[in-house]
Amino acid sequence: MREKYLLRCPGCGRSFPDRYTLDCPSGCDALLRTVYRERQLILRDLPGIFRYKDWLPIEGHLRLDAGPVSYESVGLARELGLSHLTVVFSGYWPERGGRMETCSFKELEAQPTVLRLREKGAGVLQVSSAGNTGRAFCQISGLTGAPVVVVVPAAAAGRLWTTVPAANVCLITVDGDYSDSIAFGREVCSLPGVVPEGGAKNVARRDGMGTVMLDGALAAGRLPDCYFQAVGSGTGGIAAWEAAERLVADGRFGLRLPALHLSQNLPFVPMVRAWEAGRIDIVPAEDMPDAEAAIARVSADVLTNRHPPWGVRGGVRDALAASGGRMYAVSNGDAWSAGRLFAETEEIDLDPAAAVAVASLLRAAEEGLVGPEEHVLLNVTGGGYERAAEDLDRYPVEPSLRVRAGEAFAGDVRDAVRDWLTEQAGVAARA
């Protein structure tokens, strides 16, 4: 292979160059994968996640020192009776080198995505989010100047802040939930020059998240036996599976895939229900009855995606099956208790979604689903909000537009976004 990487469709097996490609040109219902020229993991002398540049779908790098931080747990491991617990922390924890100032692992996705679009295409990114992803893309926009249209539920608007001014963001709030934001964002992408970020289809997002598995395996000197993470779309679980397969092919970290232990927050647990019932596809009436009410009751609403990549080729179901994984339904009370235990034993506060993951690990240890001598990787997907509030400036991202759920992308709303795009083009021309 002469190129650094190609994209390959696991459906038809076709390989082709990347043009910020999100779908198989042959129309397969499958998630494209990156196939890298380098078969062994090589670390580069670069900041943050770009030390893993050879396994990221980009050519250059950003000068940002924000990446996952891995360490061997003592306090939490002792509480759980585990001899080998590696914590991979993505958030703000300067004493351990954690420099993700938005306190979320979504920065792992935003950095390579912004760079990939700059290198492989042209246009303005559109991102739909329940909060954390949008905040990460606003932050990277502020640091790089890359323009971005972010669509979030109105209830999540307060989560959209940055630690540097973000002048090139068009924030649209929707009076609805995460799925309503996704639907409206899709309409925004009908404008010429607006490029959908892609969600699970975006290989830069998945390979960026996959650096958690790379970092944890390097810290432990081997692949884990078990991997724990809370999931909304499940894209992080897919990313962990794909990264683990690359490490298996490398040959230096072990020859067995880690079992994925993925968790969701009760009462909204569509993937848990589909997995336990053995369903290839998620059936809304069975797997997420009264979805709106269920979403309103969870403590970690970033985990409430109604359309996760479950049954697609290379999706969450395939990742669980290939790894011999499990799924957990975690109550708000159990998540809260787990978050408090983590803060007491590890001395850092957690994002609510990360607390769900810790709760699933507690249950697995109590029920003997994880042995005391097994090597465990816990993906702490966010935390350090209290320290960040003390140390860093915060700049709220003010909404440019507010729309109703189901509102047509037309008239004044469409004109306002078009005018913003024109303004951004003028800024780029003057730069």
N, C-alpha and C positions, 0 to 999 in steps of 0.2 A: 504494500500500500504506500503510495507516494504522499497522499494527503495525511494530515495529522489524524483525521478521523473521517468516517463515513457514517451515514445513517442507514440502518437496516430495519426492514419490516419483519417482525416475527411471524406475520401471517403468510406472506408470499415468498419471503426470503430475499427479496430484492434489496440491493444496496445502491446508494446514490449520494451525491454531494449535498451538503446542507445549504439551503437558501432561506434560512429561518423557517424551515419546513415543519409543519405541525401534523400533517396527515400523509398517509401512504398515497403516492400518485396513482396506484392501482385501485384505490378505494377500499382497502382492507380495514376492517374494524379492529384495529390493533394499535398499540402504543409503539411508536418508533423508538429504536434504541441507537445509542452511539456505539461504534466499534472503533477503538483507538489503535493507532499504529503501535504504540508502546504497550507491550503485553505485561510488563512488570512496572510496579509503582515506583516512580522516581520522584524524589522530593526536590523542589526548586528553592533557591534562596530568594524567596519572594514573600511578601506579607500576607497574613490571613489565609483565606482558602486558596490563594493562588500558588501556595507551595505545592498544591495538587494540580497544577496547571495542565500537566500532560493528560489528565483524565477529566478535563473540563472542555466543553465545546466552544472554545474561544482561542484566539491567537495571541492577544496581548494580555494585559492585566491592569487592574486598578490599584492605585496606591492607598489601599485601605487595609488597616490592620484589624480586620474583624473576621474571626473564624471560630470553629468549635474548639473547646478546651477540654482535654481528657485528664482524668486523675483516678487513682485507686481509692475508693471510699474506705474509710475506717469506721466512722460513727454509724452511718446507716447500715453498713455491712454487718457490724456487730449486732445491731438491733434485729436484723433479719437472719442472722446465723449463716451468712454467706462468706466464703473465704476469698472469692475473686469477683468483686463487683467494681466494674469500671463505669464511672459516671462521665458522660460527655455533655458538657454544659454549654448552651448557646444563649448568652445573655450578657449582662453587665456585672462583672465581678473582677475588678482590676487586680486584686491580690492574687488571683489565679490566672491572670492574663486574659480574662474575658472582656472583650472590647466591643461587643455588639450593643451600641448605645440605645437602640430601640428595644432592647431586652428580649428579642425574639429571634429564633432560628430562621425566620423568613428572610433575614439579610443574606443567608446562604443562597437563597433562590434569586433574590433581586440583583445581586452583583453580577453573576455571569449572564443573567437574562438581558440586562441593560447593555452589557458589552457584546453579547452575541448579536443583538439587533443592530448595534452600531457597525459591526463588522460584516454581517451577512445580508443586511437589507437596509431599508430606509423607512422612516415614518415615526409616528408617535405611538408609544405603547399604551394600551388600555388594560387596566387591571381591575377585576372585581374581587371584593374582599369582605370578610366579616370583621376586619379590623387590623390584625397583626400583619398580614401580607401588605395591605395598603400602606400602613405606617412604614414598613421596610422600604417599599418602592418610593415613597415620599422622601425618606432619608437619603436613599441613593441618588434620587433626583437632585436633592439639595447639594449633595457632595460632588456630583458630576455635571450638573446642568442639564441632564437629559429630560426632555418634556415627557409627562405622563398624565393620562386621564385615569382617575381612580373613582370607582363607584362602590359605595358602601351603604349598608342600612343606616337610616338616620340615627338609630339608637347607638350605633358604633362610632359616630362622628367624633366623639370625645377621645377616642383612641388614636386619632390621626394627629400626631405631633412629631416633631423632629428636633434634633439637637443643633441643627444649623438651619438658617432660613431656606425655605424651599419655594422659590418664586415661580418655578416652571411646572406647577401642579394645577390641574383642573379637577377639583373635588366635587363629585356629584353625590348627593345623599338621596336615598330612596326610602319612602315611608313603607317599609316592608321588611322581609328577612333577607338572609344571604342569597337565597335562590332568586328572589326578586331583583337583587343587585346584579346577579349573573345575567339574568334575562335582559335587563336594561343595558348592561355593558355590551351585550351582543348587538343591540341596536346601534349603539354608538359606533361600533366597528363598520357600520354601513357607510360611514363617511370616508371619502378618499383620503389616504394618508394615515388612517388610524389602523394600527396593527394589533390584533388580539394577543395578549401575553401568552395564552394557550393553556394555562392550568397544567393538568397532568400530562398533556400532550407535549409540553415544552421540555425538551431534553436538558436544557440549561438549568431549569428548576430542579429536575430530578437529580442530575449529576452534582449540582451544588449541594443539595441535601445529602447526597451520598457521601460527602466528605466527612459526615459524622461517623459512618462506619469505617472509613479509612483512618480517621484520627484515633478512634477507639481501638482498632486493631493494632495500629502502630504503638500506642501506649501500652497495650497488654502484651505485645509481641506475638499475637495470634488472633484469629477470628474467635468471637465469642461463641458459646454454645446456644445462648438465648439472647434475644434482642427485644427490649420493651419500649413501646412508644404509644401515646394516645393519638388517634387519627380522626380527622373529619372527612377529607376526601380519600385518605389512605395513600396519597402520593408519597409521603415520607416512608411508608412501609415498602412501597415499590422501589423507591430509591435505595433503601437499605439492601433489599434483595439483589438489585442490579450491581451495586458496589461490591457486595459479598461475592457474587459470581466472578467479578473481575479479580478479586483477591484470591479466590480458589484457583483461577486460571494462572495467576502469578506463581503459585506453588510454594510460596514461602510462609504463608500464614495459616495453613491448614487446608484440608481437602473436603471439609463438610460445611454445608451452608448452616448458618445459625437459624434456629427456629424463631419465627417472628411471633411475638406476643403483643398483639395490638388491642387497644381498648377504646371504648366510647363511653359517653356520659349519659346515664339514664336521666330521663326516660326516652331520649332520642338515640336509638341504637340500631339503625337499619342494617348495617353490615353484620353486626352480631347476630341478629335474627336470621338473616339470609345464610350466614355461615352455619349456624346451628341447624337450620332446616335443610341444608345441602342444596340451596337454590343457586342456579347459574346466574339468574338475574334477580335484582331487587324488585319485589312486588309491593308497590306503595301501600295497598290495603292491608297487607300482612306485616310488612317490615317497618312501616312508619305510619301507623294509624294516627289520625288526629295530629298530623305533623306540626301544625302551627302551635297548638297548645303544648306539645312535648318540647318544642324548641324553646318556648318561653320559660320552661321550668329547669333547664340545665344550668349548671354553674359555669361551664366552659362553652360558651356559645360559638366559639371558633371551630368547634367540632361538629357543627350542624350542617353538613352539606347534603342536600337532598338528591344530588346526582353524582355520587362518587363513581370513579372508574372501576366498577366491581367486576362485571362479567366480560369486559373487553379483553382481547388477547393481550397478555402481558400485564393485566390489571391486578387489583388487590387479591381477588380470589386465586389467581394463578400463583401469586407470591406466597400466600398462605399454604397452598397445597404443595408447592415445590419445596418449601422449607419445613413442612410438618408443623405448622404454626397453630396458634390458638387465638381466640378473641374473648374479651372480657367486657361485661356491662358494669359500670362503676357508678354508684350513687353519689349524690352531692355530699352527703355526710361522710362517706368513706374518703372521697377526694379531699375534703377539708381536713380530716384527721391526718391523712397522708402528707398533705402539704405542711401541716404544723410539725409533724415528726421530722420531715426533711429539714425544715428551718432550724429545729432544735439540734439535730445531729450534724448537719453540714454547714449551718450558719449562713444561709442565704435564702431569701424568699423566692417562691415559685410562681410562675404563671399558672392560672387555673387548669389549663390543659396539661401542663407538666405534672400537676398534682394528681390528675387522673391516671397518668402512666405510673406514678409511684404507688398509687393505690392498687393497681393491677399487680405490681411486683410484690407488694405486701401479701396479697391474696395467694399468689403463686407460691411464695415461700411458706406460708402457713399451711397450704394444702398439699405441699410436697410435689408441686408441679415443676419446681426447680430444686435440684439437689444442692446441698451445702458446698460441694466441691466443684460445682459447675462454674464455668466462666460466663458472667452475665454482663451485658452492656445495657445501661439505662440511658436513653436519650431524653435529657432534660431540655425540652424545646423552648424554654423561656424562663427568665427569672432575673432578679437583681433590680427590680423596680424601685425599691426603697433606697438603695445606694445611688441609683441613677438620679432620682429626684433630689438627693442631697448634693451630688457632684456636678450635674450637667444642667445647662440651660435647656428650656423647652419652648418651642415655637408651635403654637396650635396651627393646624392647617385649616383655614377657613373655607367653608363650602362655597363653591361658585354657583351651584344650582341645587335646588331641592325639588324632587318630583314624587308623584304618587306611584305606588305599585301598579303595574299594568298600564301606566300612562304611555301614550304613543310618543315615539321620538320624532317629533315634527314641530312645525311652527316656530315659536320663539325659543323653545328649548334647543332644537336643532340649529337654529341660527346662532344662538349663544355659543355653542360648542364650535361651530364653524368659524365664528369670529375669533375665538381663542386660538384655534389652529392657525389662522392667518397671522395673528399676532406672534405666535411662536415661530412661524416661518420667517417673519421679519427680523426677529431676534437672532435667528440662526444666520441669516444673510448678513447681518451687521457684525457678527462675531468674527 
